Amino acid sequence: MEKERTFEENLVELENIVKELEAGNVDLDKAIERYSEAMKLAKACSDKLNSATEKVNQILKENGALEDFEIEE
């Protein structure tokens, strides 16, 4: 069973795919395959960022209960 990649691993692979596609040295079928993989990686990164954002937006009150945290502008 394949282990789940970290956010950083997904991001590096996504950057590699973008560079590969930008270089233009990939045939159409391979480009479509790599683009599809890139979209899956982008979604995985987005999901992890959203999850992390939700966790960061909660802080512990003095009594230990979770409280929503919002930045005041």
QUITA-V80828 format. One record per residue. RES is the residue in one letter. PHI is phi in whole degrees, 0 to 359 (999 if undefined). D_LAST is the distance of its C-alpha to the last C-alpha in whole Angstrom. Layout:
RES,PHI,D_LAST
RES,PHI,D_LAST
//
This chain:
M,999,46
E,281,43
K,283,40
E,291,37
R,284,35
T,284,32
F,304,29
E,295,30
E,296,33
N,298,32
L,295,30
V,298,33
E,296,35
L,299,33
E,297,33
N,297,37
I,296,37
V,301,35
K,299,37
E,299,41
L,290,40
E,295,39
A,293,42
G,75,44
N,264,47
V,243,46
D,291,49
L,303,47
D,299,48
K,293,46
A,297,43
I,295,43
E,298,43
R,292,41
Y,297,38
S,299,39
E,297,38
A,298,35
M,295,33
K,295,34
L,294,33
A,298,29
K,294,29
A,299,30
C,295,27
S,299,25
D,298,26
K,293,25
L,296,22
N,297,21
S,296,23
A,296,21
T,298,18
E,298,19
K,293,20
V,291,17
N,285,15
Q,246,18
I,234,18
L,277,21
K,285,21
E,302,24
N,274,26
G,94,26
A,280,25
L,282,22
E,225,19
D,295,16
F,243,13
E,232,9
I,279,6
E,272,4
E,262,0
//
